[in-house]
Amino acid sequence: MSSVDELHGNPHVDLYLKTGGEQGYHWNGTEILILFTKGNKSGEERRHALIFQPWGDNAYLVVASKGGTDAPPAWFLNLQGDANAEVQIKDERFAVRARVATDEEKPAMWAKMTAVWPAYDGYQTKTTRVIPVVVLERV
């Protein structure tokens, strides 16, 4: 098996992929993309359902919050190891390159993300870790 979700089961991701996003794209008033990364240690494909927002013409924003824990999410560590990844939005899958928003970009990007998921502000208060906004740029 090539994916953590196949090993551990992630019904949201499975349903999203099976239906081309017809089920799973909309979640709790937000929109979801599936991020495909390579495991930092294993090199195996990993799949992650993440709240996102479009940014400009060719980029998408996600937040590496992990609910405000002190450790970043595994997918963020995977992207630090290899910034090349893939994203699926509804039934379209494409290559992206990830980067962390700059200090200058982050306030506007954070505001866009908290507008759709206000809990991000609360997550930031739970940790001393600076929660990054990740920019996924189409390649």
C-alpha positions as CSV (number, residue, x, y, z in Angstrom):
1,M,0.0,0.0,0.0
2,S,1.3,3.4,-0.9
3,S,-0.7,5.7,1.3
4,V,-1.0,6.3,5.0
5,D,-4.8,6.7,4.4
6,E,-4.9,3.2,2.9
7,L,-3.1,1.9,5.9
8,H,-5.0,3.7,8.5
9,G,-8.2,4.6,6.7
10,N,-9.4,8.2,6.2
11,P,-13.0,8.0,5.1
12,H,-13.1,11.7,4.2
13,V,-10.1,11.4,1.8
14,D,-11.4,8.1,0.4
15,L,-14.9,9.5,-0.3
16,Y,-13.5,12.7,-1.8
17,L,-11.2,10.8,-4.2
18,K,-13.8,8.2,-5.1
19,T,-16.4,10.8,-6.0
20,G,-14.1,13.4,-7.6
21,G,-14.9,15.8,-4.7
22,E,-18.7,15.6,-5.1
23,Q,-18.6,14.4,-1.6
24,G,-16.0,15.8,0.8
25,Y,-15.2,19.1,-1.1
26,H,-17.7,21.0,1.1
27,W,-17.0,20.4,4.8
28,N,-18.4,22.4,7.7
29,G,-18.9,25.5,5.6
30,T,-15.4,25.3,4.0
31,E,-13.8,23.9,0.9
32,I,-11.4,21.0,1.1
33,L,-8.5,20.0,-1.2
34,I,-6.5,16.8,-1.0
35,L,-2.7,17.4,-0.6
36,F,-0.4,14.5,-1.8
37,T,3.0,14.6,-0.2
38,K,5.9,12.2,0.0
39,G,6.6,10.8,3.5
40,N,9.7,12.5,4.8
41,K,11.1,9.2,6.1
42,S,9.4,6.6,4.0
43,G,9.1,8.4,0.6
44,E,5.6,6.9,0.3
45,E,2.7,8.9,-0.9
46,R,0.6,10.6,1.9
47,R,-2.8,12.1,1.5
48,H,-4.2,14.9,3.6
49,A,-7.6,16.7,3.5
50,L,-7.1,20.4,4.2
51,I,-9.2,23.5,4.3
52,F,-8.0,25.8,1.6
53,Q,-8.6,29.1,-0.1
54,P,-7.5,30.2,-3.6
55,W,-4.8,33.0,-3.8
56,G,-4.3,34.9,-7.0
57,D,-4.6,33.0,-10.2
58,N,-2.3,30.1,-9.5
59,A,-2.0,29.4,-5.8
60,Y,-3.9,28.0,-2.9
61,L,-3.5,28.6,0.8
62,V,-3.5,26.0,3.6
63,V,-2.7,26.4,7.3
64,A,-0.2,24.1,9.1
65,S,-2.1,24.4,12.4
66,K,-2.6,20.8,13.7
67,G,-5.2,22.2,16.0
68,G,-2.7,24.4,17.8
69,T,-0.4,21.7,19.0
70,D,3.3,22.5,19.6
71,A,4.4,20.0,16.8
72,P,3.6,20.9,13.2
73,P,1.5,18.5,11.1
74,A,3.3,15.6,9.4
75,W,2.3,17.0,6.0
76,F,4.2,20.2,6.7
77,L,7.3,18.3,7.7
78,N,6.9,16.3,4.5
79,L,6.8,19.5,2.5
80,Q,9.9,20.8,4.3
81,G,11.7,17.6,3.0
82,D,10.3,18.0,-0.5
83,A,8.4,21.1,-1.5
84,N,7.1,19.3,-4.7
85,A,3.6,17.9,-4.2
86,E,0.3,17.4,-5.8
87,V,-3.1,18.8,-5.0
88,Q,-6.6,17.5,-6.0
89,I,-9.4,20.0,-6.0
90,K,-12.7,18.3,-6.9
91,D,-11.7,16.0,-9.8
92,E,-8.6,17.9,-10.9
93,R,-5.2,16.8,-9.7
94,F,-2.1,18.9,-10.5
95,A,1.5,19.5,-9.4
96,V,2.3,22.3,-6.9
97,R,5.4,23.6,-5.2
98,A,4.9,24.6,-1.5
99,R,6.4,27.5,0.3
100,V,5.8,29.3,3.6
101,A,4.2,32.7,3.3
102,T,6.6,35.5,4.0
103,D,6.2,37.8,6.9
104,E,4.9,40.5,4.5
105,E,2.4,38.2,2.9
106,K,1.1,36.3,6.0
107,P,-1.2,38.9,7.5
108,A,-3.5,39.1,4.5
109,M,-3.3,35.4,3.9
110,W,-4.0,34.6,7.6
111,A,-7.0,36.9,7.4
112,K,-8.3,35.1,4.3
113,M,-8.0,31.7,6.1
114,T,-9.5,32.8,9.4
115,A,-12.4,34.3,7.5
116,V,-13.4,30.7,6.5
117,W,-12.1,29.0,9.7
118,P,-12.0,31.4,12.6
119,A,-10.7,28.6,14.9
120,Y,-7.2,29.2,13.5
121,D,-6.9,32.3,15.7
122,G,-7.6,30.1,18.7
123,Y,-5.2,27.5,17.6
124,Q,-2.4,30.1,17.5
125,T,-3.1,31.1,21.1
126,K,-2.7,27.5,22.2
127,T,1.0,27.2,21.1
128,T,4.2,29.2,21.1
129,R,4.9,27.8,17.6
130,V,4.2,30.3,14.9
131,I,1.6,28.6,12.7
132,P,2.5,29.0,9.1
133,V,0.4,29.7,6.1
134,V,1.6,27.5,3.3
135,V,1.3,28.7,-0.3
136,L,0.8,25.9,-2.8
137,E,1.8,27.3,-6.2
138,R,0.8,25.5,-9.4
139,V,3.8,24.4,-11.5
